[in-house]
Amino acid sequence: MSFLAPLLLFGLPLALLPVVIHLIHLMRRKQVKWAAMMFLQAAQRMNKGLSRLRQYLILLFRVLAVAALILMAGRPLAGGLLGLTGGAPDSVIVLLDRSASMEQQLPTAGVSKRAAGLRNLAAAIRDAYGKRSRLVLIDSATLQPLTLEKPEALLDLPQTGPTDTAADVPALLQGALDYITANQTGRTDVWLLSDLRQSDWNTAGGRWTALRGAFATLPAVRFQVLAYPETPAADMGVTVEQAQRRGTAEKAELLLDIRLTRGEPAAEPLTVPLRVVVNGAASTLNAELKGGQALLQGLSIPLDQSTHRGWGRVELAADSSPADNISTFVFDDPPPLKSVIVSGNPEVSGPLQAALTAPADASRKYECAVLPPERAAEIVWDETALIVWQAALPGNDPVLTGQLEAHAKAGRTLILLPPENPGDGTFSGLRWTAWKDAATDKPALVEWWRSDAGLLAGTRAGAALPVGETEVQRWCALEGESILLARLGESGGRAPLLAQAARDGATNGGGGGGGVYFLTTLPSAGSSTLARDGVVLFALLHRALNDGAPCP
């Protein structure tokens, strides 16, 4: 037999307390003689044996009651004839919570909750069951059952090591249920080692009802939980959300976005020292934390101009949960922003290529290729962030249609411009119909556009783009369901100027994560002033390019 709280067994001598109290009462007796004593003594001699036996039994039961309370407080684990099942179970399944919160250090043990729990659990299983039961481990990171030869193996396996993941306790129990039903494990003890974090248990989820019903049909299964408290409120964590190298002709620097979190919001601002290590060189700086979290954006770390890639980490001072005290990162020169223009008209592709190769960010490289429609198969799809398609819609070519759809679904951007001959092809539920011309003396102007988000949103300073000054001499009508982003005025028949395909799942008018857009006019001289004015075309193309590019 073993105990989960063996220190409480030092209180077993307290079971003799009823005996001590009994002896004290015997010493306090006084003899008082009186006249009728002879009759009482005679009656007492007749009942002396039975009375003494009753007193001894009462005293014995008092001692056993105190001893039982102390033993129960020590949380015994019994096997064999002392076990509740009348012997060791056929199988023992250990469900291990390997979430990052399990790496909190226990002040009394000097190790993490995970390590202390595994150590105690291995000793308890060894003492209670020995090698008479099949031992199976299911951890929260892999959710795969693993048969163990002996309980001590729990301390040395890679499947019991620390992770930075969250745990899914319902999934752990589902894994145990699947193993029990598939292998007919017989009498089974299920041990769950966890810190009872609410997010890991997901008590509001719908899986618990099904799990309770399934386990209710398995009467030979018992559950034991070895629990540890959650992370203390004073715990702090650090995360590097983005690391980007930026270089100019004069200097090079590393820009870090760092998020600090605190378990319990602080009423007063807290100064937090940070140790930043870049390629082995360390520096220290102070950050101010207000409330429960703080985001340091664009924290600049100077770099040597010859350093183009490397690694690093951001460290916090040690606390009770070391798993979230260090956040690592890598950095490199950002890849070039690549775009492809599919067009056979130089008057259209020329302004587009000029805008896409002009750098919006001096620290990045821009590459733009122009391909005629018959060479569209040469597009390097995985490296291209933006495709500007000024050709017939590929509705009759399933291979090309699938490639363009996959390009958009991968989070990249596709802008379709009308060809001189619209044809009858469709894409994303939209098709070009016929070209329209404005009056010779009165070009159509943009009456409305979405300025709060998307490709035509205002600048960071809050100023609106001069979209309303754009003059449109000719445009192509668009048919199909779409999300309107810009519309011509009355002289243009209030036709769409820029629309987003509804089928690509966008609901915010673009901005972040690519999309499929239809621009109903061309940047050539006879169609609009987009190329002549330049600002709107430049902003529209570069926002589409950035939306389709992976984060650096």
N, C-alpha and C positions, 0 to 999 in steps of 0.2 A: 504494500500500500504506500502511496505517496500523497503529498499534500501540496496544493497550490499556494498556501500561506503557511509554511512550516514554522515561521517565527511565533505564531500564536500557540504552538504546542508547549512553549515554555510556561504557559499559564495552567498546565495540567495539575501542578501541585495545589491549585486553588480548589480542586475537587475534595480535598481533605478539610475544607472549611467547615462543613457541617459537623465533622467529628470534633474539631477544636471547640466549636460552640457548645456541643454536648458535654464535653469534659469541663468546660468553664461552668456550666450550670450545675454539674455534680459537686464542684468545689464550693458552690455558694449555698448548699443545703444546710439547714439548722435543725437540730433535734429538740423537740418540745414534748415533755412527758406530761401526760394527763391521766385521769382516772380510768377511762375506758380503753386504755392502750392495749390491754391484754386481749380484748375481743378483736380489735383491728389487726394485731399481729398474727392472730390465728387465721384470720381471713386472708391476709397477705401471703402467708406461707402456703396456702392452698392454691393461689393463682400466680405464684412467683415465677414459675417456669414459662407459662404462656405469656405473661406480661413482658418478661425480658426478651423473648423471641420477637414479639411485636415491635419493641423498641429498636432491636437490632435491624429488623427488616426496614423499618422507616428510615433509619440512619443510612442503610445501604442504598436505598432508592434515592435518597437526597444526594449522596456522593455520585451515583451514576448519572443523575440528571445534570449536575454541574459539569461532569466530565464529558457528557454527550454534547452539551452546548459548546464547550471549548473545541471538541473535535469537529463539529459541524462548521464552526467559524474558520477552522483551518482548511476547509474545502478539500476533503479527501477524494482521492481517485482509487477505486477498488477494482480488482480483477479477480478472476477465479470465482470461488464460492461467495466472496464478498460482493461481487458485482451485481448490479441490478438485473442483468440478463442471465445470471447464473453461469458466467464464464466470459472469456474474451470474445469479442465480436469476430465475425468472419472477415470483415474488412474495416479499415479505418481510412477515411478520406479527409485530407487536410486541405482546406480552402485558404489560400494565402493572399492577403491584401498587400500588393507591392506598390501602392501609390506613393507619390513623393512625400506625402504627409507622414508616412510611416517611418521616415528617416529622422523625425524629431528625437532629440537626445533626452533620455531619462536621467534626471540628476542623480537618482539613487543608484542606478546601475552603471552609468557612464557609457552606455551604448544606446543605439537607436531602439525605437519601439519594435521594429521588425526583428532586429537581432535578439533583443531580450525575449520577445514572444517565441521565436523559433527555439531558443535555448530552453526555455521553460517547457514548451510543448514537446520537444524531443525527449526531455527527461521524464515528463509525465507519461508519454506513450510507452517509453521503454519500461518504466516501473509498473505500469498498469497492465500492459498487454504483452510486453516482451516481443518475441518473434512468432507469436501464435496467430497474429492477424495479418492479412495482406494490407500493406501501407501504400496509399496512392496520394500523390500531390497534384493539385490543380491551382495554378497561380493566376493572378488577375491580368498579367501581361500577355500570356500566351493562350490561356484557357484550354490547354491541352493536358489530359491526364498522364501522369508519369508514375510508374510503379517503382518503389524504393525497396532496397534490400533490408535496411535497418533504419531506425529513427534518427541516428546520428548523421545520416546523409542529408538531412534537412539543413544542416549548418554549412555545407560545402558546395551545394549545387549552384550553377549559374541561374537556374530557374527560381532560386530563392534570394537572389541579390537585389540591390536597390535599383529603382527606375525613376524616371521623371514623368511617368504617366499617371493618369487617374485610374481608379478602380471602378469596376461595374459589378457590385455585389449580386444583383439579380442574375447577371450572366454567369457568375461563379456558381450560384446555386443551380442554375439550369444545366451547367456542365456536370455538376455532381449528379443531378437527376438523370441526365442522359447516360452517364457511366453506370449508375446503379441499375437502370432498366435494361441496358444493353448487355451487361455482364452478369446479371442475376447475383449480386454480391451477398445475398443472405442478410444476416444480422449485421448492421453497419452503424458505426459511430462517425458522425460528420463533425469535424472540428473547424471552426472559422476563426481565423486570426485577423482582427481588423481594429481600426481606431474609431469606428462608428461615425465617420464624417457623413453628414446628411447628403451631400452631393454624390457620394459614392453609393449610398444605399438607395437613393431615388425612391423614397417611400411613396411619393405621389404617382409613380408610374403604374401602368396597368398590368405589369407582369407579375405582381405579387399575388393577385387573386388566383391566377392559373398555377403558380408555384405551390401555394398553400393547398389547393385542391389536389394537385398531383402527389405531394408528399403525404397527404392525409390517407391515401390509399396504400401507403407503405408503412405498416405498423412496426416493422423491424428496424426502422431508422431512428436513431437518436441524434440530437443536435447539442453541441457544446460551443459556447462562444468565449474566446479569450480576448477580452476587450481592453483597449487603452484609451485614455482621454484624447480629445481633439487637440490640435495645435493651439498653444496659448495665444491670447489676444495680442501679446507684445511681439510676436514673431514678425520679422520683416523679410521681404523678398525683393530680388532685382531681376529684371529681364531686359535684354538688349533686343529691341524690336526691329532695328535696321542698322546696318553698318555700310557706309558708302564712301568710297574714296573719291575725292574731287581734286583735280589739279589744274592749274593755269600755268602760264609762262613764268609767273613770279613765285608761286608756292604750291605746295601740296598739303592736303589735310584729310583727316578721317572724320566723317560726320556720323555721330551716334545718336540714335533715339533710344533713351533708357527710361524704363518705367519702374518706379519704386512703389511697393505696396506695404501696408501695415495692417495687422490683424484687427486692431481696434483703432478707429480714428482718434487722433490726438487733438485736444482742444487748442493747444499752443503749437506754433511752428517748431519743427524739430530739425536740427542740423545733423545730416547724415554724412559721415565720411565715406567716400568711394575710392577704391584702389583700382586704377585702370592699367592693364598690362597690354602692350602692343608689341608683338614680336620679341617678347622677353624684357622690354624696357617698361618700368613701372612708374606711374605718377599718381599723385593723390589730390583729390579735390573734394569740396564740400557741396552738398546739395541740400536744399531746404524742402522739407516734407510738411505739407499742410493737409489736415484731414486724414483720409485713409490711403491716398495714393498721390503720386506726382509723376508727370511726364516731362522729361528733359529732351527737347527736340533740337536736333542740329548741334549737339555738343561737339565742339571742334577740338581735335587732337592733332597737333602739327606732325607732319611726316616729312621724311627726306624725299626729295623729288625723284630719287632713283628707286624708291620703294613703291612698287605697283600692286603688290599683293601681300597677304600675311594673315595672321591670326591674332587673337587676343581674348581677354576676359575682363569682366567687371566684378569686383568682389565687395561684399559687405563684411562688417565685423561679425565675428562668430556669435551665434545665439543658439537657442535650443533646437532649431530646425535648420541644419546646415545644407539641406538639399537645395534650398532656394536662395542661398547666399552667394552663389557664383553663377554667372551667365557667360557663356562663351560665344564667340563669333569669328567669322572669317570675312575677308574683304578682297576685292580685286578691282581692276579697272572695269568699269561697266561695259557690257558688250555694246557694239554699235547698234543704233536703232535702224533697222532695215525696213524698207518699203519697196513695193513693186507697182509700177503703173502699166496697166495693160491697155494699150491704145495704139491705133495706127495713124493718128492725127497729130503731127508735131505741134500744131497750134494749141492743142489741148495738153499734151504731155509736157511741153516746154515749161509753161508757167507752174504746173504741178511739181515737176522735178526741181525747179528753182526754189520753190517754197519748202519742199521736203529736205533739201540738202543744206538750206540755210540753218545754222545752229540756233536753236532756242535755248540750249544749255551749253555754255562754252566748255564744260568739262566732258562732254560726250561727243561721240562720232556719229555721223549720219551717212547712211548709204541708201541710194535710191536707184533702182534699175528700171529701164523702160523696155517692155516686150510687146511685140505685135500679138494680136489675138491668137494666131496660129502657133505661137511658141509659149502659150500659157502653161504647158506641161513642164517647162523648165523652172517654174517657181520653186524655190526651196521653202516649203510650207512651214517647217518647224522653226525656221529662223526669221520669218517675215512677220513683222508686227502689224503692218497695214498693207492692204491691197486696194488700189484705186482701179476700178474696172470700168473702162469706157469702150464697151463692145456689146454685141448682142447678148442678151441673157441666155445662159446655157441650159435652158429648160429641156432641150432635146438631147443633151449629152449627159447621161446619168453619171458617168465617171467624174467629169468636171464639176457637175452640180454637187456630188458627194464631197469632193475635195474642198469646194468653197464653203459648204455647210459645216464640214469638220473644222475648217479654219475659224469660223465664227464661234462654234461650240467650244473651241479650245480657249476662248477668252480673247481672241485677236479681233481686229477691226477690218471691216469690208465696206468701202464706199463705192456705190454704183452710180455712174454717170450715163446719160442716154447716148446711144450711138445715133449717127445720122439716119440710119434705117432701123427703126425700133424693132421690127420683126414681131413675132408672136410668142417669144419665149417668156417664161415666168421664173421667178426666184423668190423664195420666202413668201409666197402668196401674192406677189406684186408683179405687175407687168407695165411696160411702156406702151402708150397708145399712139399718140400723134403729136407732132410739133405744133406749137402755137406761137404767133408773132404779136408783139405789142404794136401800137400805133407808131408810125415813123417819127412823129413829133413828140410823143409822150411815152417814154419807156415805163415799164411797170416798176414800182417800188415795193419794198418789203413793208407790209402793214403790221405784222406781228411776228414775234419770235420768242422762244422761251429763253429768258435771261437769268433764271435762278439756278439752273443746272444744265449740264450737257455740253455739247460742242460749241454752242453760242452763248454760254454764260458770261457774265461780267468778269472783269479782271479781279485779282486778289485785293486790289485797292478799292473795289466796289464800283468802278466805272464801267459803263455798258460799252460793248463793242458797237462800232458804227454800222450795224447791220442795216438800219433804216436808210442809209445813204446809198446802198447798193442798187444800181440800175440794171434791170433785166430786159433785154430786147427780144429774147426768144427762150422758150422753155418747152419741155415735153410733158404731156399729161401723164399722170400716174394713176393706175387703177388697182384697187385691192385694199385690204385692211392694214392700216399703219398708224403709228403714233406721230402726230404732227408736231414738228419742232420750229418751223418757220413757214409763213404764208404770205403770198403776194397780195397787193391791194386790189381795189376795185378794177383798176385798169388791166390787171392781170387775171381777172376773173376769180380772184381769191383762191388761186390754185396753190397747192403745196410747193414750197421751194426746197425744204429739207424735211424728210420724214424718216422714221425708224421703223423697221419691220417689226410687226407685233409678234411674229413667231419666234424671234430670238430670245423671248422671255424678258425683255427690258421693260421696266415700268417707270423708270426715273428719267427718261429722256436722254440716256447716255451718260457717260462719265464713269469710268472705272469698270474694267472687265470687258472691253470691246463692244461689238454690236454690228448690225447690218444697217447701213444708211443709204438712202436714195437722195441724191442731189439732182434736181430736175433741170438745171441749166449747166452751161459749160463756162470755163474761165477764158475762152477765146474772145477775141475783140468783138466779133459780131454777135455774141450771145449775152455777155454781161460785163460789168466793170469789176468783177472779182479780182482779176489779175492786175488791172490798172491800179485799183485802190490798195490791194495787197493785204491789209490788216486782217480783214475777216477771213480771207482764204488761208493766210498763214496760221491764224489761231485755230481755225477749224481743222486743218490738216495735222497740226502738231498735237492738238488734244486727242485726235483720233489715233495718232501714232503712239502717244504715251499710254492711252487706254489699252492698246493692244500689246504693249511691251511687257515682259515680265519684270517684276520688281528687281532692281539692281542689288 
